[in-house]
Amino acid sequence: MTELRFSHEPDASRYTLHRGDDLVSVLDYRDDGRTVAMTRAYTIPTFRGHGYAGELVERAVGELEAAGDRKVSPVCWYVADWFAANPARGGILNQRRSA
């Protein structure tokens, strides 16, 4: 199996996952200095169905947890579903304040 390569591209506001030389999945975000709003998880159509988007979200959340200086706002439905399926990782979620 070809190894997966995770990278953070802050100038493009995205995380990427490559399999060999192929870009397989992208996670776009907006960072306001306190919260990272994960806005879109996208897997290249020919690579769908292999769990790449989930792997990418897992690695991005892990990197943010390790840094410890940001919360996550799951704007993208896929990221929200990933957090729902991984409730133990919910400590990094940005909790909205009630009005």
N, C-alpha and C positions, 0 to 999 in steps of 0.2 A: 504494500500500500504506500502511496506517495504521501510524504509528510506534509502536514498543514503548517502554514506560516502565518502568524498573527502579527499585525502591525498597527500602530497608531499614527495617523497622519494629521497632526493638529492644524497644520496650515490649510488643510482641506476640510477640517471638522468632521473627520470620519475615522472609523476603525475598519480594517480590511482583513479578509482571510483568503489566503492563496493555497492552492493545492499544486505543488510544483511551481511552474511558471504561470499557471492559470489563476486569475482573479475569480473567486467563486462566490463571495458574499461581501456586502458592504453594510456598515451601520453608521448612518449619518446622525449628527448631534448638534446642539447649540449649547454653549457653555457660558454662563453669565458670571463665573467666578465662585459661585456657591452651589449651583445646581447644573447638572448635565441633563438636558432634555433630549432623550433619544427619540429622534423624529422619524426615522425610516430604517427598517431592516429590509434588505433586498438581496436575493440570491439570483445569480444569472440563471435564466430558465433551463439551460442544458444541465445545470448542476443541482436542480431542485430535487428534494426527496431524499437527501443524504444527511440531513441534520446540520448542515453548515451554518445556517442562520442561528440556530440554538447554540452551537459551539462558539460562534462569534460573540453573541450576547454574553455567554458565560465568561469568556476571556476578558471582554471589556469591563464587565461588572467586577471581575476579580482584580483587574488593574486599578479600578476606581476605589475598591475596598482597601487595597494595599496602600494607596496614596492617603486615604483617610480624610481628604479635605473637600470632598464634594458629595452631594446627595444626587440621586437619580430621579428624574421625572419621566415615566414611561409614556410618552406621547403616542408613539407607534403602537397599534393594536397588538402586533406580534410581541413586542417587548413587554407589554402589559400582561399578555397571556403567559409569557415565559416566567414573569414574577409570580403569577398566580400558581403556576406549576412548581415553583421553587420558593415556597413561603419562608424557608430558613434564610434566604438571601434578602428578605424584606427590610432588614435593618438599615439598608442604604437608601431606601425610598424617601423622597421628599414628602413629608406629611403636610398636607394643605391645612391651613388654619381656617376654622369656621368663622363666618362673618358675624 
